[in-house]
Amino acid sequence: MTGGVRAALLAGGEGRRMGRLGTGRLKPLVPFGGAGRLIDFSLANARASGLDRVLLLSQYAERQLMDDLRHTWWRPGFRVHFGPYDDAYRDGPPAELEPVSGPPERGTADALIRKAPYLFEPDVTEVLVQHADHVYRFDYGPMIAAHRACGAALTVSYQRIERRYVHLFGMVEFDAADRLVSFVEKPAEPTSDLVFAAFCVFDAKVLHHYLELLDGTGWQHDISRDVIPAMLAAGEEIRGHEVPGYWADIGTVERYHRAHLALVDDPPSMPVDTMPWVVAPAVGRALVPAAPGISRSVVPGDLVNHGELDRCVVFPGARVGAGAVVRHSILLPGAVVPPGARLDSAIVLEDGSVQLVEASSTQDVAG
């Protein structure tokens, strides 16, 4: 079903809009859901869909990301491919890496061009483009099958959302046959409530053609702003594939917080046992509706709680001191809430500092 498909994971984000969450780590490695990191969702989806490897497209602090993924996602039957650095990592993280020369990446299309020799190999018939900061569980198999069945040049994922949020995404519109007729990146005045869910399946030869066609012109070096509009204008067959269930683009601290609160909704956006358990995988996790000191929170089996938790998501190793009250908050791995603390809509980081969500500011828990 997925033979001939090359998955390409865009993971070059610095996470500048993530505040303290992005300090000292890449955005793809920001912890999420009490279970893993942002990047783990796309990788878990690829593996569950029967793909055996994913090509990493990254540039910013690439060494940090590759060292992590070599440890967490190189396993029998599935691994992340590191392009020009892949051979160097086969026996473990190398002591040194020779820098790969080339122009700086200015957008998502440049990331594809930079890794073209590993993306467009002779046996590759389709390219699945993924993002490393999207939270969702999805089987790509039916989407790939539908793409092949209709002979499309491109199949784009889409989801219906509230119209007031469409301006934050790429807006899409389709005809009665589910053919794409309009694609507008971050429209000022949305005319549709459908948005591009940002993963898509290209015919490999068609994608290669448009990357070569656009390269060197006055373009924005972006898949959504250049490649897809150019294909649409040329009359290419572009189909849509609806994404059922939950999908979230984690672009800001506020979206990060909102996505966590959705995990403790009734019903939750995603069951705990469907999330990729990469952080302390041996520690159990559960959504607890009600228990002494806990009200509707995702908690790990090793939680030490002497206070109150209400609608929180807690990672392994966290501790809550006596008399502390924590509401609508996220406790990252090993986070400690001291006795008597009062927190609402906050993110407690590993070092004990707190990022307040509404104000996007930080303070010390103990302060």
N, C-alpha and C positions, 0 to 999 in steps of 0.2 A: 504493500500500500504506500509506504513512504520511501521506497527505493528510488534513487535518483534525486532526492530532495536534499539540498544543502541549507541548513539553518544558519543564519547569520545574526548574531546578537549584538545590537548596538549598546555599548556600555561605556561611553566616553564622558558621561556627565560628571562635573565637579561638585554638584550639589550646593551651589552658592546660595540658593534660596531655602536651604534646610537649616540654617542657623547653626547652633551648637551641635546638632545631630551630624552635620557633615565635617566637623572639626576633627582632623586627624585620621579620617577615613574617606573613601570614595563613596559617592551616593549609592552605587549598586550594592555596597556592603552595609548600608544602614539597616539595623535590625527591624524586623516587622512581624507582628502577629503573635509574639511569644514563642515563635517556632523557628524562624529563619531570617534571611536578609531579603531585600527587594529582588536581587538578581536570581534568587533561588526559585522564584515562581516560574519564570520563563524557562529555566533549565529543567525544572521538574515537569513542566508541560511537554517539553521536547522529548524527554526520556519516556514519559507515559504514552506518548503518541507513536513510539516505536523508532524514533530517530536515534542513531548511535553516536552522533557527535554534533557539536555546535561550534561554529567558527566565531571566535571572539573578535569583535571590532571595537578596539579601545585605543586611546592615545594618552589621556591624562593619567599620570602615575601608573602606567601600565604594569610595571614590575610588581607593585603591591597587589594588584588584582590577580595577576597570573600566579603569584606565589600562593595566594589564598585558594584559587580555584584548582590548582594542582593538588592541593591537599583535600579539598572537599568534593570535587566533582570528577576526578579521574578514577573510574571504577570499572569493573568488568562489564563490557557491553555498552558503555557510555562514557564519553569524556568531552572536555572542551579542547578545541584545537587552537593553538596559539600562533598560527600563521608562520611567519619567518622565525619565530622563537620556539616552534614546536619541538624540533629535534633536541634543542638544548635542555628541554624540560622532561625528556622521556625517562630519565633516571632520577628525577627529583629536581627541585629548584637549583639552578646553577649558581656558582659563586659570582660570576660576572656575566653580563650580557653586552654584546656589541650593539651600539645604537644603529637602527635602520634609518638610512638617510631618505629624504624625500620632503616634499612641500608639506606645510602644516595642514591639518584637516580643518576645514571651515564649516562643515556641515555633515549631515548623515550620508549624503551621496558621496562625499569625499572618502568617508570611511569604507564604503563599498569599493571605490576605485583603488584605494591603497592596498586592499587585500584581494584584488581581482585574481591574481594567480591561484589563490587557494579557494576562491569562490566559484570561478567558472572553469572547473576541471572538466575533462572530456565526458565523464559519466554523469555530470550534473544536468538535470533537465528542468528543475524548478528551484527557485531560491525563496526560502521562507525568511522574511525579515521580522525580527523580534526586538523588543526594547527591554532594558534591564531595570526599569523603574515602574513596571506595571504589575498590579496585583490581581490575579485571576487564575482559575483553573480551567483548562480547555484542552480538548482532544483535537489536534490539528488534522487528524486522519480524514474525517468527513469533508472538511474544507478543501483539502488537497484533492480528494476524489471528485468533488463537484467541479473544481477548477479544471481538472483534466477532462471530465466528461463533456464540458461545454467548449473546450478548446480555447479558453480565455487567455489573453496575454497577461492579465493581472486579476487577482481576486482580492478584494479589500474586506477586512472585517469591519463591522459597524454595530453600533448599539444606540437604542433610543434613550434619551435622557431629558431632563427638564429643559425647556427652551431657554430659560434664563442662564443656563450654564454653557450653551452651545458656543458662545463667543470665545471660550477658552480652548476650543479644540478645532479640528478640521471638520467642517460641515459637509455632509454628503447627501445627494439626492439620487433616486433611482427611478427608472420607468417601470411599467407593469411587468416586464420580463426580468427585473432585478439587474438591469444594466445601469452602470453609473452614467449620469447625465450632467452632474454638477459636483465640483469639489472646490471648496473655498476654505483656505486656512484662516482660522480665527476671524470669522465674519463680524463686521461691526453691527449689522442688522440681520440676524439669522432668519432664514425663510423655511427652515426645516428643524426637526427635533432629532435628527439622526447625525451621529458623529463617527468619524473614523476611529476605530479602536486601535489603530497604529500598528497592528501586525498584518502582514499580507503575503500572498504567494504570487511571485512573478514567474512567467516563462523565462528561463535563464537566458536564452538567446535574445529575446526581446529586451530584457533589462540591460544586457551588455550593449546592445545597439544604442539604447537611449543614453546610457552613461557616456559612450564614446561621442554621440551626437552633441550632447550638451557640454561636454568637457571643453574648457577653454573659451566658452562664450560668456556673456555678461550675466551669468546665472547666480543663484544664491546658494548653490552647492547643497541642496536639500531635496530629499525624496518627496516630501509633501508639497513643497513650494515650486519644484521644478520638474521632477521626473513624472509624477502622476499627472499634473496638468498638461505636460507635453504629450503624453500618451493619449489623454482624453481629447486634446485638440486634434490629434492625428487620426482619430476615429478607431483606435484600438479597442478590441473587445475587453471591457472591464466589468466584472461582475461583483456583486456584493454577497457577503455571507454574514448573517446575523449572529451575534455573540449572545447566547442566553446566559442567564445568571449574572453573577457579580463581576464587574471589571472596574478597575480604578487606576488612573494615572496619578502617581504620587509625585507631584511637582513642587509642592510647598509644604511647610510645616502644618498649615491649616488642613490641607488635604490628607496629610499623614495622620493627623489626630482624628479627623472625621472618619477615615477608613478604619481606624482601630475601634471607634465607638460602634461602627456598623457590625463588628465581630461579636459584640455583646447585645445586639438588638434581639428582639423576639419576633420572628426567627432571626438567627444570625446571618450575616452576608455570606459567610463560608463556615462550614463545620470545622472545628479544630483539627479533626483527624484527616482532613483533606489537604492541609497545608504542609509544605515541605519542612520536615523536622531536621534542620541542619545544625542549629545551635543546641548543644547538649542533647543529642538525639536519644540518649538512654533515659532521659528524664521524662516521665509522663506529663501530659497536659490535658486539661479539661475545662469546659465551660461550666462553671458552678452557678446554678440559679440562686441557691440560697444555702448558707452554712454559717456556723458561728463566726462572726466577724467578716463575712463575705456576702455580698449581694451582687448577683449576675456579673461575674468576672471570669476571665480566662486566667487560670492559675496553674503553675507547674507543681509537680509532685513534691519538690523539695522546698516549697515556700515556707519561710518562717514568718508567721504573722501574729503579732500581739496587738494589732490595732483593728481598724475597719477599712474594708475595701468595697467600693460601690462603683460598678460599671468601669472596671479597670482591666487592662491587659498586662500581665506580669510575665517576665522572662525568668528562666531558671537562675538560681543563686540570689534572688532578691530577698530582702528582709524588711519587715515593717515593725517599728518599735512600739512599745506600749503606749496606748492612748492616741496614737496617730490616726488621723482620718484622711483617707485618700479617695477622691471621687473623680470619675471621668478622666483618668490618667493612665499613663504608660510607664512601666518600670522596666528599664533595660537590664540586660544580664548583670547580675551582681549588685544592682542598685540597692542602696540602704536609705530607708526613711527613718530619721531619728525619732525617739519618743516625743509625743506631743505635737508633732508637726501637723499642719493643716494644709492640704493641697487640693486644688480643684482645677481641672483642665490643664494638666501639667505633664511634662515628660521628664522623668528622673533619669539622668544619665549615669553611666557606669562610675563616674568619678564623684558622685554625690551632688552635682549641681543640677539645677532645675531649669528647664525651658518652659516658660508660661506661653500657652498657645495663643490666646487672644492678642497679647501684647508683643508676641515673638521676642520676648526679652529673656534674660537669664538671671538667676540668682543662686545663692548657695542655700541648700535645704536647711542647714543648721543656722543660717543667718536670718 
